[in-house]
Structure formats: structure tokens, C-alpha cells
Amino acid sequence: MRASVRIGVVVTVVCACAAAVVAQNQDEEFRRLQGGWQVVAAEQRGKPFDVIRGGALVITDRAFFLKTAAGNEFKGELRLNPSATPHQLDFVHADGKVWEAIYTLDEDAFRLNYVEAGGRDKRPTLFATSSESPGTVIVMNRMAKRD
């Protein structure tokens, strides 16, 4: 086998393995996100954003349903990139709108900072806001499962 062919085979195998690891990480993150989450705190423009407290996000498979504290409802599909630092999440709404976010997740807490995509605002890189930053930081706790 020629050296260039061997190198090509090795590169192909390495890329396939890397893609499998990324897919496995993504599947694991989706598994961890499943269920209901309730907004317990929020910040916008460097100040508390309490009007959204009490809103709920439900994730089923790769779909989301969001009901705000004011009663507005949104639904669509989630896209994750848990390999990015910080982890990235997109809310792709049924109407085509996209919210770009970063997130952290542990067993019972889910925190994100998001902006609406397509405008002048770039995906956030920090879990904080200021009077000049466009994002909204949201802290959610896992809702108790109903029997």
C-alpha cells in the first residue's frame, strides 16, 4: 500500500471515530436535558429579569416546548454542540426563528445565555450580562416528575 493511501485511510478512520464520539456526547446531553425545567432566575442588560420567573421549558427527545410566565408558547427543535466551549445550544422555532445560546447543565440545574440569531448580536460567550450586552441569562431547575 502506498504511503499516501495509508495516510488517507488513517485520516478517514480518525475522522469517523471523532464523529462517533461527538454524536455520542450529543446523545448523552440530550438524554440529560429530557424533562421539565422551570425558570427560577434571570438577568438581562445586567439587571434581574424577574418577569420571566415561573416560565417552563419541556424537552422531549430533540423537541422543545416553552411556556413563558406571561403565557406565550414556543415550540421547535433543539440543536446541541456539547463539544464547544462553552457548550452551544440552538432553539430552532417552528416558525424558523432561531435563538443561539451557550449552556451549562448539571443534574438539577440548567443555565443558559441566549440571543436571537440573525441580528447584529453574536452568540454569547459568558454567563453574565451588562448594560451593553444583548443576551438573557436564564437559570432553570429541574421540575419534579409527576407519577
Contacts in CASP RR format, 6 or more apart in sequence:
PFRMAT RR
TARGET T0000
AUTHOR 0000-0000-0000
METHOD contacts of the structure
MODEL  1
MRASVRIGVVVTVVCACAAAVVAQNQDEEFRRLQGGWQVVAAEQRGKPFD
VIRGGALVITDRAFFLKTAAGNEFKGELRLNPSATPHQLDFVHADGKVWE
AIYTLDEDAFRLNYVEAGGRDKRPTLFATSSESPGTVIVMNRMAKRD
22 83 0 8 1.000
25 82 0 8 1.000
25 83 0 8 1.000
26 80 0 8 1.000
26 81 0 8 1.000
26 82 0 8 1.000
28 82 0 8 1.000
29 80 0 8 1.000
29 82 0 8 1.000
29 87 0 8 1.000
29 105 0 8 1.000
30 59 0 8 1.000
30 61 0 8 1.000
30 62 0 8 1.000
30 78 0 8 1.000
30 80 0 8 1.000
32 105 0 8 1.000
33 59 0 8 1.000
33 78 0 8 1.000
33 105 0 8 1.000
33 110 0 8 1.000
34 59 0 8 1.000
34 60 0 8 1.000
34 61 0 8 1.000
35 58 0 8 1.000
35 59 0 8 1.000
35 60 0 8 1.000
35 142 0 8 1.000
35 143 0 8 1.000
35 145 0 8 1.000
36 56 0 8 1.000
36 57 0 8 1.000
36 58 0 8 1.000
36 59 0 8 1.000
36 142 0 8 1.000
36 143 0 8 1.000
37 56 0 8 1.000
37 57 0 8 1.000
37 58 0 8 1.000
37 59 0 8 1.000
37 110 0 8 1.000
37 140 0 8 1.000
37 141 0 8 1.000
37 142 0 8 1.000
37 143 0 8 1.000
38 54 0 8 1.000
38 55 0 8 1.000
38 56 0 8 1.000
38 57 0 8 1.000
38 140 0 8 1.000
38 141 0 8 1.000
38 143 0 8 1.000
39 52 0 8 1.000
39 53 0 8 1.000
39 54 0 8 1.000
39 55 0 8 1.000
39 56 0 8 1.000
39 57 0 8 1.000
39 69 0 8 1.000
39 138 0 8 1.000
39 139 0 8 1.000
39 140 0 8 1.000
40 53 0 8 1.000
40 54 0 8 1.000
40 139 0 8 1.000
40 140 0 8 1.000
40 141 0 8 1.000
41 48 0 8 1.000
41 53 0 8 1.000
41 138 0 8 1.000
41 139 0 8 1.000
42 48 0 8 1.000
42 49 0 8 1.000
42 50 0 8 1.000
42 52 0 8 1.000
42 53 0 8 1.000
42 136 0 8 1.000
42 137 0 8 1.000
42 138 0 8 1.000
42 139 0 8 1.000
43 49 0 8 1.000
43 128 0 8 1.000
43 129 0 8 1.000
43 136 0 8 1.000
43 137 0 8 1.000
44 129 0 8 1.000
44 135 0 8 1.000
44 136 0 8 1.000
44 137 0 8 1.000
45 129 0 8 1.000
45 130 0 8 1.000
45 131 0 8 1.000
45 133 0 8 1.000
46 128 0 8 1.000
46 129 0 8 1.000
46 130 0 8 1.000
46 131 0 8 1.000
46 133 0 8 1.000
49 136 0 8 1.000
51 69 0 8 1.000
51 70 0 8 1.000
52 68 0 8 1.000
52 69 0 8 1.000
52 70 0 8 1.000
52 138 0 8 1.000
53 69 0 8 1.000
54 69 0 8 1.000
55 66 0 8 1.000
55 67 0 8 1.000
55 68 0 8 1.000
55 69 0 8 1.000
56 66 0 8 1.000
56 67 0 8 1.000
56 143 0 8 1.000
57 64 0 8 1.000
57 65 0 8 1.000
57 66 0 8 1.000
57 110 0 8 1.000
57 140 0 8 1.000
58 64 0 8 1.000
58 65 0 8 1.000
58 66 0 8 1.000
59 78 0 8 1.000
62 77 0 8 1.000
62 78 0 8 1.000
62 79 0 8 1.000
63 75 0 8 1.000
63 76 0 8 1.000
63 77 0 8 1.000
63 78 0 8 1.000
64 74 0 8 1.000
64 75 0 8 1.000
64 76 0 8 1.000
64 77 0 8 1.000
64 78 0 8 1.000
64 91 0 8 1.000
65 73 0 8 1.000
65 74 0 8 1.000
65 75 0 8 1.000
65 76 0 8 1.000
66 73 0 8 1.000
66 74 0 8 1.000
66 75 0 8 1.000
66 91 0 8 1.000
67 73 0 8 1.000
68 74 0 8 1.000
74 91 0 8 1.000
74 93 0 8 1.000
74 94 0 8 1.000
75 93 0 8 1.000
75 94 0 8 1.000
76 91 0 8 1.000
76 92 0 8 1.000
76 93 0 8 1.000
76 94 0 8 1.000
77 92 0 8 1.000
78 89 0 8 1.000
78 90 0 8 1.000
78 91 0 8 1.000
78 92 0 8 1.000
79 89 0 8 1.000
79 90 0 8 1.000
79 92 0 8 1.000
80 87 0 8 1.000
80 88 0 8 1.000
80 89 0 8 1.000
80 90 0 8 1.000
81 87 0 8 1.000
81 88 0 8 1.000
81 89 0 8 1.000
82 88 0 8 1.000
86 102 0 8 1.000
86 103 0 8 1.000
86 104 0 8 1.000
86 125 0 8 1.000
86 127 0 8 1.000
87 102 0 8 1.000
87 103 0 8 1.000
87 104 0 8 1.000
87 105 0 8 1.000
88 100 0 8 1.000
88 101 0 8 1.000
88 102 0 8 1.000
88 103 0 8 1.000
88 123 0 8 1.000
89 101 0 8 1.000
89 102 0 8 1.000
89 103 0 8 1.000
89 112 0 8 1.000
89 114 0 8 1.000
90 98 0 8 1.000
90 99 0 8 1.000
90 100 0 8 1.000
90 101 0 8 1.000
90 117 0 8 1.000
91 98 0 8 1.000
91 99 0 8 1.000
91 101 0 8 1.000
91 114 0 8 1.000
92 98 0 8 1.000
93 99 0 8 1.000
97 116 0 8 1.000
97 117 0 8 1.000
98 116 0 8 1.000
98 117 0 8 1.000
98 118 0 8 1.000
99 114 0 8 1.000
99 115 0 8 1.000
99 116 0 8 1.000
99 117 0 8 1.000
100 114 0 8 1.000
100 115 0 8 1.000
100 116 0 8 1.000
100 117 0 8 1.000
100 123 0 8 1.000
100 124 0 8 1.000
101 112 0 8 1.000
101 113 0 8 1.000
101 114 0 8 1.000
101 115 0 8 1.000
101 123 0 8 1.000
101 124 0 8 1.000
102 112 0 8 1.000
102 113 0 8 1.000
102 114 0 8 1.000
102 123 0 8 1.000
102 124 0 8 1.000
102 125 0 8 1.000
102 127 0 8 1.000
103 110 0 8 1.000
103 111 0 8 1.000
103 112 0 8 1.000
103 113 0 8 1.000
104 110 0 8 1.000
104 111 0 8 1.000
104 112 0 8 1.000
104 127 0 8 1.000
105 111 0 8 1.000
107 142 0 8 1.000
108 141 0 8 1.000
108 142 0 8 1.000
109 139 0 8 1.000
109 140 0 8 1.000
109 141 0 8 1.000
109 142 0 8 1.000
110 139 0 8 1.000
110 140 0 8 1.000
110 141 0 8 1.000
110 142 0 8 1.000
111 127 0 8 1.000
111 137 0 8 1.000
111 138 0 8 1.000
111 139 0 8 1.000
111 140 0 8 1.000
112 137 0 8 1.000
112 138 0 8 1.000
113 124 0 8 1.000
113 126 0 8 1.000
113 127 0 8 1.000
113 128 0 8 1.000
113 129 0 8 1.000
113 135 0 8 1.000
113 136 0 8 1.000
113 137 0 8 1.000
113 138 0 8 1.000
114 124 0 8 1.000
114 135 0 8 1.000
114 136 0 8 1.000
114 138 0 8 1.000
115 121 0 8 1.000
115 122 0 8 1.000
115 123 0 8 1.000
115 124 0 8 1.000
115 134 0 8 1.000
115 135 0 8 1.000
115 136 0 8 1.000
117 123 0 8 1.000
121 134 0 8 1.000
121 135 0 8 1.000
124 133 0 8 1.000
124 135 0 8 1.000
127 137 0 8 1.000
128 137 0 8 1.000
129 135 0 8 1.000
129 136 0 8 1.000
129 137 0 8 1.000
END
